[in-house]
Amino acid sequence: MKKNVRHSMRLCLLLLISCTLSVCAVPEKEISRETNQPFLTVLGIAQDAGYPQAACSKTCCVDVWAGKHARKMVSCLALVDPESGQRWVFDATPDFKDQLRKLDEIAPVSKGAPGLDGIFLTHAHIGHYTGLMHLGREVIGAKGVPVYVMPRMKSYLTNNGPWEQLVKLENIKLAAMIADSAVQVNSHLRVTPFLVPHRDEYSETVGYRIDGPRKSAIFIPDIDKWEKWERPIEAMISAVDVAYLDGTFFANGEIPGRDMAQIPHPFIQESIARFSKLPDSEKAKIVFIHLNHTNPALQQGSAARQEIERAGFRVAEEGEIIGL
């Protein structure tokens, strides 16, 4: 059975690589070419509420509702090891069912649903954990899916309904993490959480470093401002091969009538300015993710997207693969 699973995952990865090379805006050197090599794949790039957003009839969403532009799922990565047949996801989003389906197409497994060896949560904002509901008795009725959490996140899920029911019924098994302490998920893959400053109403917020046998990546979908962090983000970028960074808003004033200081994120224009002096090789590592529905960079060919690409960066694309 295990050999069949590995064979299926390898065949599927070969097909996906062929597809990706023809349609995805991912630099060729970043695409895994070895069928047994672990990889990351992007399952979503939008902010917590997805794209289009509920009750949005503004210009940014009208064409999406009308089917003229593609919808975008909520920010999520998956880590896949074709050799062992293991799969993990980073964040359980409101688009969990569609993202799980996409993951099944990319890297099918035959073990019981949901076929996940773990879920790594970043924090307790709606786009990052509410997909756990699909693991409960009303849907999958999962058995002991490991959910990796920081201490406050563990307390939140354990002591608040309906999430506590997932714990009591053992649909999920909470696995406590410690900041800056690596989780060795198998013999050649490890995941390390690190704290970042954010609006921590219900839990702390973390980003992740993901290390494979050859390459590594960081995933920071939410952070208030780079300047509020005691760690220089440039040092973290330098230490990895790919950096998926918070790209929620393109510029200040993007949401008319709302004080954007109440929803702080590094504007992409701020990040472009901050990273402008980096070598081209470092800029090429930076990939913006977690884009709000108002962010014009969501659209291919937009002036915002062109500005990002001219500066040497890019926006994440659903379905892209990064070999580790």
C-alpha positions as a Markdown table, in Angstrom:
| # | Residue | x | y | z |
|---|---|---|---|---|
| 1 | Met | 0.0 | 0.0 | 0.0 |
| 2 | Lys | 2.8 | 2.4 | 0.9 |
| 3 | Lys | 4.6 | 1.8 | -2.4 |
| 4 | Asn | 1.3 | 2.5 | -4.3 |
| 5 | Val | 0.8 | 5.8 | -2.4 |
| 6 | Arg | 4.4 | 6.9 | -3.2 |
| 7 | His | 4.0 | 5.9 | -6.9 |
| 8 | Ser | 0.8 | 7.9 | -7.2 |
| 9 | Met | 2.3 | 10.9 | -5.6 |
| 10 | Arg | 5.3 | 10.8 | -7.9 |
| 11 | Leu | 3.2 | 10.4 | -11.0 |
| 12 | Cys | 0.9 | 13.3 | -9.9 |
| 13 | Leu | 4.0 | 15.5 | -9.2 |
| 14 | Leu | 5.4 | 14.8 | -12.7 |
| 15 | Leu | 2.1 | 15.9 | -14.3 |
| 16 | Leu | 1.9 | 18.9 | -12.1 |
| 17 | Ile | 5.4 | 20.0 | -12.9 |
| 18 | Ser | 4.6 | 19.7 | -16.6 |
| 19 | Cys | 1.5 | 21.9 | -16.1 |
| 20 | Thr | 3.2 | 24.4 | -13.9 |
| 21 | Leu | 6.1 | 25.0 | -16.3 |
| 22 | Ser | 3.6 | 26.0 | -18.9 |
| 23 | Val | 1.1 | 28.2 | -16.9 |
| 24 | Cys | 2.6 | 29.3 | -13.6 |
| 25 | Ala | 4.7 | 32.4 | -13.1 |
| 26 | Val | 7.2 | 30.6 | -11.0 |
| 27 | Pro | 10.9 | 30.8 | -11.9 |
| 28 | Glu | 11.9 | 27.5 | -13.4 |
| 29 | Lys | 14.8 | 27.0 | -11.0 |
| 30 | Glu | 12.3 | 27.0 | -8.1 |
| 31 | Ile | 10.3 | 24.1 | -9.4 |
| 32 | Ser | 11.1 | 20.6 | -8.1 |
| 33 | Arg | 12.2 | 18.3 | -10.8 |
| 34 | Glu | 12.8 | 15.2 | -8.7 |
| 35 | Thr | 9.7 | 13.2 | -8.0 |
| 36 | Asn | 10.9 | 12.1 | -4.6 |
| 37 | Gln | 11.9 | 15.6 | -3.5 |
| 38 | Pro | 9.8 | 17.2 | -0.7 |
| 39 | Phe | 8.1 | 20.4 | -1.8 |
| 40 | Leu | 5.8 | 23.3 | -0.8 |
| 41 | Thr | 2.8 | 24.2 | -2.8 |
| 42 | Val | 0.6 | 27.2 | -2.5 |
| 43 | Leu | -3.1 | 26.5 | -1.9 |
| 44 | Gly | -4.3 | 30.1 | -1.4 |
| 45 | Ile | -3.0 | 33.6 | -1.6 |
| 46 | Ala | -5.9 | 35.8 | -0.3 |
| 47 | Gln | -6.5 | 37.5 | 3.1 |
| 48 | Asp | -8.7 | 35.8 | 5.7 |
| 49 | Ala | -12.0 | 36.5 | 3.9 |
| 50 | Gly | -10.9 | 35.3 | 0.5 |
| 51 | Tyr | -11.5 | 37.0 | -2.9 |
| 52 | Pro | -14.1 | 38.2 | -3.6 |
| 53 | Gln | -15.1 | 39.1 | -0.1 |
| 54 | Ala | -18.6 | 38.8 | 1.4 |
| 55 | Ala | -20.9 | 41.7 | 0.7 |
| 56 | Cys | -18.3 | 43.4 | -1.5 |
| 57 | Ser | -19.9 | 45.2 | -4.5 |
| 58 | Lys | -16.9 | 47.5 | -5.1 |
| 59 | Thr | -14.9 | 47.5 | -8.3 |
| 60 | Cys | -12.3 | 45.2 | -6.8 |
| 61 | Cys | -14.9 | 42.4 | -6.5 |
| 62 | Val | -17.5 | 43.0 | -9.2 |
| 63 | Asp | -15.6 | 41.3 | -12.0 |
| 64 | Val | -14.8 | 38.3 | -9.8 |
| 65 | Trp | -18.5 | 37.9 | -8.9 |
| 66 | Ala | -19.3 | 38.1 | -12.6 |
| 67 | Gly | -16.7 | 35.4 | -13.4 |
| 68 | Lys | -14.4 | 37.7 | -15.4 |
| 69 | His | -11.5 | 37.3 | -12.9 |
| 70 | Ala | -10.6 | 34.1 | -11.0 |
| 71 | Arg | -11.5 | 33.7 | -7.4 |
| 72 | Lys | -8.6 | 33.3 | -4.9 |
| 73 | Met | -8.6 | 31.1 | -1.8 |
| 74 | Val | -7.3 | 32.1 | 1.6 |
| 75 | Ser | -3.6 | 32.1 | 2.3 |
| 76 | Cys | -2.3 | 28.5 | 2.8 |
| 77 | Leu | 0.7 | 26.4 | 2.1 |
| 78 | Ala | 1.0 | 22.6 | 2.0 |
| 79 | Leu | 4.2 | 20.6 | 2.6 |
| 80 | Val | 4.4 | 17.3 | 0.8 |
| 81 | Asp | 6.9 | 14.5 | 1.1 |
| 82 | Pro | 6.3 | 12.1 | -1.9 |
| 83 | Glu | 8.8 | 9.6 | -0.5 |
| 84 | Ser | 6.9 | 9.0 | 2.7 |
| 85 | Gly | 3.5 | 9.9 | 1.4 |
| 86 | Gln | 3.1 | 12.5 | 4.1 |
| 87 | Arg | 1.3 | 15.9 | 3.9 |
| 88 | Trp | 1.0 | 18.9 | 6.2 |
| 89 | Val | -0.8 | 22.2 | 5.8 |
| 90 | Phe | 0.0 | 25.7 | 7.2 |
| 91 | Asp | -3.3 | 27.2 | 8.5 |
| 92 | Ala | -6.8 | 25.7 | 8.3 |
| 93 | Thr | -8.7 | 28.3 | 6.3 |
| 94 | Pro | -12.4 | 28.9 | 5.5 |
| 95 | Asp | -11.5 | 27.4 | 2.1 |
| 96 | Phe | -10.3 | 24.2 | 3.8 |
| 97 | Lys | -12.5 | 21.8 | 1.8 |
| 98 | Asp | -11.5 | 23.3 | -1.6 |
| 99 | Gln | -7.8 | 23.4 | -0.6 |
| 100 | Leu | -7.9 | 19.8 | 0.6 |
| 101 | Arg | -9.4 | 18.8 | -2.7 |
| 102 | Lys | -6.6 | 20.7 | -4.6 |
| 103 | Leu | -4.0 | 19.0 | -2.4 |
| 104 | Asp | -5.6 | 15.6 | -3.2 |
| 105 | Glu | -5.1 | 16.4 | -6.9 |
| 106 | Ile | -1.5 | 17.5 | -6.4 |
| 107 | Ala | -0.4 | 14.7 | -4.0 |
| 108 | Pro | -3.1 | 12.0 | -3.6 |
| 109 | Val | -2.9 | 9.6 | -0.6 |
| 110 | Ser | -5.0 | 6.5 | 0.2 |
| 111 | Lys | -5.0 | 6.9 | 4.0 |
| 112 | Gly | -8.2 | 7.9 | 5.8 |
| 113 | Ala | -9.6 | 11.4 | 5.4 |
| 114 | Pro | -8.4 | 14.1 | 5.6 |
| 115 | Gly | -5.0 | 12.5 | 4.8 |
| 116 | Leu | -3.1 | 15.0 | 6.7 |
| 117 | Asp | -0.1 | 14.3 | 9.0 |
| 118 | Gly | -0.5 | 17.7 | 10.7 |
| 119 | Ile | -1.8 | 21.2 | 10.6 |
| 120 | Phe | 0.4 | 24.1 | 11.7 |
| 121 | Leu | -1.6 | 27.1 | 12.8 |
| 122 | Thr | -0.2 | 30.6 | 12.8 |
| 123 | His | -2.9 | 32.4 | 15.0 |
| 124 | Ala | -6.5 | 32.8 | 15.9 |
| 125 | His | -7.8 | 35.1 | 13.3 |
| 126 | Ile | -10.7 | 33.7 | 11.2 |
| 127 | Gly | -8.7 | 33.0 | 8.1 |
| 128 | His | -6.2 | 30.8 | 9.8 |
| 129 | Tyr | -7.9 | 28.3 | 12.0 |
| 130 | Thr | -11.7 | 28.2 | 11.3 |
| 131 | Gly | -11.3 | 25.5 | 8.7 |
| 132 | Leu | -10.8 | 23.1 | 11.6 |
| 133 | Met | -14.6 | 22.8 | 11.7 |
| 134 | His | -14.5 | 20.4 | 8.7 |
| 135 | Leu | -12.6 | 17.9 | 10.9 |
| 136 | Gly | -15.6 | 17.6 | 13.3 |
| 137 | Arg | -18.5 | 15.1 | 13.5 |
| 138 | Glu | -20.7 | 17.2 | 11.2 |
| 139 | Val | -18.2 | 16.7 | 8.3 |
| 140 | Ile | -15.2 | 14.4 | 8.2 |
| 141 | Gly | -15.3 | 13.1 | 11.7 |
| 142 | Ala | -11.5 | 12.9 | 11.6 |
| 143 | Lys | -9.5 | 10.8 | 14.0 |
| 144 | Gly | -6.6 | 12.4 | 15.9 |
| 145 | Val | -5.3 | 14.8 | 13.3 |
| 146 | Pro | -2.2 | 16.5 | 14.8 |
| 147 | Val | -2.7 | 20.3 | 15.1 |
| 148 | Tyr | 0.5 | 22.1 | 16.0 |
| 149 | Val | -0.2 | 25.1 | 18.2 |
| 150 | Met | 1.5 | 27.7 | 20.5 |
| 151 | Pro | 0.5 | 27.8 | 24.2 |
| 152 | Arg | -2.2 | 30.5 | 23.9 |
| 153 | Met | -3.6 | 28.9 | 20.8 |
| 154 | Lys | -3.8 | 25.6 | 22.6 |
| 155 | Ser | -5.7 | 27.2 | 25.5 |
| 156 | Tyr | -8.1 | 28.9 | 23.1 |
| 157 | Leu | -9.0 | 25.7 | 21.3 |
| 158 | Thr | -9.3 | 23.7 | 24.5 |
| 159 | Asn | -11.5 | 26.1 | 26.4 |
| 160 | Asn | -13.8 | 27.6 | 23.7 |
| 161 | Gly | -16.7 | 26.1 | 21.8 |
| 162 | Pro | -17.1 | 24.7 | 19.2 |
| 163 | Trp | -13.4 | 24.0 | 19.0 |
| 164 | Glu | -13.2 | 22.3 | 22.4 |
| 165 | Gln | -15.5 | 19.6 | 21.0 |
| 166 | Leu | -12.9 | 18.7 | 18.4 |
| 167 | Val | -10.5 | 18.1 | 21.2 |
| 168 | Lys | -12.9 | 16.2 | 23.4 |
| 169 | Leu | -14.0 | 13.9 | 20.6 |
| 170 | Glu | -10.4 | 13.5 | 19.5 |
| 171 | Asn | -11.0 | 14.7 | 16.0 |
| 172 | Ile | -7.8 | 16.7 | 16.5 |
| 173 | Lys | -4.8 | 16.1 | 18.8 |
| 174 | Leu | -3.2 | 19.3 | 19.9 |
| 175 | Ala | 0.6 | 19.3 | 19.7 |
| 176 | Ala | 2.3 | 22.1 | 21.7 |
| 177 | Met | 5.1 | 24.0 | 20.1 |
| 178 | Ile | 7.7 | 26.3 | 21.6 |
| 179 | Ala | 8.9 | 29.4 | 19.8 |
| 180 | Asp | 12.2 | 28.9 | 18.0 |
| 181 | Ser | 12.2 | 25.2 | 18.8 |
| 182 | Ala | 12.1 | 22.9 | 15.7 |
| 183 | Val | 9.5 | 20.3 | 15.1 |
| 184 | Gln | 11.1 | 17.3 | 13.3 |
| 185 | Val | 8.1 | 16.1 | 11.3 |
| 186 | Asn | 10.2 | 13.2 | 9.7 |
| 187 | Ser | 13.8 | 12.3 | 9.2 |
| 188 | His | 14.5 | 15.1 | 6.7 |
| 189 | Leu | 11.8 | 17.8 | 7.2 |
| 190 | Arg | 11.5 | 20.2 | 10.1 |
| 191 | Val | 9.3 | 23.1 | 10.9 |
| 192 | Thr | 10.2 | 25.9 | 13.3 |
| 193 | Pro | 7.7 | 28.5 | 14.7 |
| 194 | Phe | 8.8 | 32.0 | 15.6 |
| 195 | Leu | 6.8 | 34.8 | 17.2 |
| 196 | Val | 5.9 | 37.9 | 15.2 |
| 197 | Pro | 4.1 | 41.0 | 16.4 |
| 198 | His | 0.4 | 41.1 | 15.5 |
| 199 | Arg | -3.0 | 41.7 | 16.9 |
| 200 | Asp | -3.0 | 38.9 | 19.4 |
| 201 | Glu | -6.6 | 39.1 | 20.9 |
| 202 | Tyr | -7.0 | 35.3 | 21.3 |
| 203 | Ser | -3.6 | 33.8 | 20.6 |
| 204 | Glu | 0.0 | 34.6 | 19.9 |
| 205 | Thr | 1.0 | 34.8 | 16.2 |
| 206 | Val | 3.8 | 32.9 | 14.6 |
| 207 | Gly | 5.5 | 32.6 | 11.3 |
| 208 | Tyr | 7.3 | 29.4 | 10.2 |
| 209 | Arg | 10.6 | 28.3 | 8.9 |
| 210 | Ile | 10.3 | 25.1 | 6.8 |
| 211 | Asp | 13.5 | 23.2 | 6.2 |
| 212 | Gly | 13.9 | 20.4 | 3.7 |
| 213 | Pro | 17.0 | 18.4 | 2.8 |
| 214 | Arg | 18.2 | 20.9 | 0.2 |
| 215 | Lys | 16.2 | 24.2 | 0.6 |
| 216 | Ser | 14.2 | 26.2 | 3.1 |
| 217 | Ala | 11.4 | 28.7 | 3.2 |
| 218 | Ile | 9.7 | 31.1 | 5.6 |
| 219 | Phe | 6.0 | 31.8 | 5.8 |
| 220 | Ile | 4.8 | 35.0 | 7.5 |
| 221 | Pro | 1.2 | 35.7 | 6.3 |
| 222 | Asp | 0.5 | 38.2 | 9.1 |
| 223 | Ile | 2.7 | 40.8 | 10.9 |
| 224 | Asp | 2.0 | 44.3 | 12.1 |
| 225 | Lys | 5.1 | 46.1 | 10.7 |
| 226 | Trp | 8.6 | 45.0 | 10.0 |
| 227 | Glu | 9.8 | 47.8 | 12.2 |
| 228 | Lys | 7.9 | 46.5 | 15.2 |
| 229 | Trp | 9.8 | 43.2 | 15.1 |
| 230 | Glu | 13.0 | 42.8 | 17.1 |
| 231 | Arg | 14.4 | 40.5 | 14.4 |
| 232 | Pro | 15.6 | 42.0 | 11.1 |
| 233 | Ile | 13.5 | 40.4 | 8.4 |
| 234 | Glu | 16.4 | 40.8 | 6.0 |
| 235 | Ala | 18.5 | 38.3 | 8.0 |
| 236 | Met | 15.7 | 35.8 | 7.8 |
| 237 | Ile | 15.4 | 36.2 | 4.1 |
| 238 | Ser | 19.1 | 35.8 | 3.7 |
| 239 | Ala | 19.0 | 32.5 | 5.6 |
| 240 | Val | 16.4 | 30.8 | 3.3 |
| 241 | Asp | 15.7 | 30.2 | -0.3 |
| 242 | Val | 12.1 | 31.5 | -0.5 |
| 243 | Ala | 10.3 | 34.0 | 1.7 |
| 244 | Tyr | 6.5 | 34.1 | 1.6 |
| 245 | Leu | 5.7 | 37.5 | 3.2 |
| 246 | Asp | 2.7 | 39.5 | 4.3 |
| 247 | Gly | 1.3 | 41.4 | 1.3 |
| 248 | Thr | -2.1 | 42.2 | 2.7 |
| 249 | Phe | -2.3 | 45.8 | 1.5 |
| 250 | Phe | -0.5 | 47.4 | -1.4 |
| 251 | Ala | -0.7 | 51.0 | -0.1 |
| 252 | Asn | -2.1 | 53.2 | 2.6 |
| 253 | Gly | -5.6 | 54.5 | 1.9 |
| 254 | Glu | -6.6 | 51.3 | 0.2 |
| 255 | Ile | -9.7 | 51.0 | 2.4 |
| 256 | Pro | -11.6 | 54.3 | 2.3 |
| 257 | Gly | -13.4 | 55.2 | 5.5 |
| 258 | Arg | -11.4 | 52.9 | 7.7 |
| 259 | Asp | -8.4 | 53.8 | 9.9 |
| 260 | Met | -5.8 | 51.4 | 8.5 |
| 261 | Ala | -3.7 | 51.9 | 11.7 |
| 262 | Gln | -6.3 | 49.6 | 13.3 |
| 263 | Ile | -5.4 | 46.8 | 10.9 |
| 264 | Pro | -1.6 | 47.2 | 10.7 |
| 265 | His | 0.3 | 45.3 | 8.1 |
| 266 | Pro | 3.5 | 46.2 | 6.1 |
| 267 | Phe | 2.1 | 47.8 | 2.9 |
| 268 | Ile | 3.7 | 46.2 | -0.1 |
| 269 | Gln | 5.0 | 49.6 | -1.1 |
| 270 | Glu | 6.7 | 49.9 | 2.3 |
| 271 | Ser | 8.3 | 46.5 | 1.8 |
| 272 | Ile | 9.5 | 47.4 | -1.7 |
| 273 | Ala | 11.1 | 50.5 | -0.3 |
| 274 | Arg | 12.7 | 48.6 | 2.6 |
| 275 | Phe | 14.1 | 45.8 | 0.5 |
| 276 | Ser | 15.1 | 48.0 | -2.4 |
| 277 | Lys | 18.8 | 47.9 | -1.5 |
| 278 | Leu | 19.0 | 44.1 | -1.3 |
| 279 | Pro | 20.9 | 42.3 | -4.0 |
| 280 | Asp | 18.8 | 41.0 | -6.9 |
| 281 | Ser | 19.3 | 37.4 | -5.7 |
| 282 | Glu | 17.8 | 38.3 | -2.3 |
| 283 | Lys | 14.9 | 40.2 | -3.9 |
| 284 | Ala | 14.1 | 37.2 | -6.0 |
| 285 | Lys | 13.3 | 35.2 | -2.9 |
| 286 | Ile | 10.5 | 37.5 | -1.8 |
| 287 | Val | 7.0 | 36.4 | -2.6 |
| 288 | Phe | 4.0 | 38.3 | -1.4 |
| 289 | Ile | 1.0 | 36.4 | 0.0 |
| 290 | His | -2.2 | 37.0 | 2.0 |
| 291 | Leu | -3.5 | 39.8 | -0.2 |
| 292 | Asn | -6.7 | 41.6 | 0.8 |
| 293 | His | -9.6 | 41.8 | -1.7 |
| 294 | Thr | -8.8 | 45.5 | -2.1 |
| 295 | Asn | -5.2 | 44.9 | -3.1 |
| 296 | Pro | -4.8 | 45.7 | -6.8 |
| 297 | Ala | -1.7 | 43.3 | -7.0 |
| 298 | Leu | -4.2 | 40.4 | -7.0 |
| 299 | Gln | -4.7 | 41.1 | -10.7 |
| 300 | Gln | -2.2 | 39.9 | -13.3 |
| 301 | Gly | -1.0 | 42.9 | -15.4 |
| 302 | Ser | -2.2 | 45.5 | -13.0 |
| 303 | Ala | 0.0 | 48.6 | -12.3 |
| 304 | Ala | 0.6 | 47.3 | -8.8 |
| 305 | Arg | 1.7 | 43.9 | -10.0 |
| 306 | Gln | 4.0 | 45.5 | -12.5 |
| 307 | Glu | 5.5 | 47.7 | -9.9 |
| 308 | Ile | 6.2 | 44.6 | -7.7 |
| 309 | Glu | 7.8 | 42.7 | -10.6 |
| 310 | Arg | 9.9 | 45.6 | -11.8 |
| 311 | Ala | 11.3 | 45.9 | -8.3 |
| 312 | Gly | 12.4 | 42.3 | -8.4 |
| 313 | Phe | 9.7 | 40.6 | -6.3 |
| 314 | Arg | 6.6 | 38.6 | -7.1 |
| 315 | Val | 3.1 | 37.7 | -5.9 |
| 316 | Ala | 2.4 | 34.1 | -5.0 |
| 317 | Glu | 0.3 | 32.0 | -7.4 |
| 318 | Glu | -2.0 | 29.2 | -6.4 |
| 319 | Gly | -0.6 | 25.9 | -7.4 |
| 320 | Glu | 3.0 | 26.9 | -7.6 |
| 321 | Ile | 5.6 | 24.4 | -6.3 |
| 322 | Ile | 8.8 | 25.1 | -4.5 |
| 323 | Gly | 11.2 | 22.1 | -4.2 |
| 324 | Leu | 12.8 | 21.6 | -0.8 |
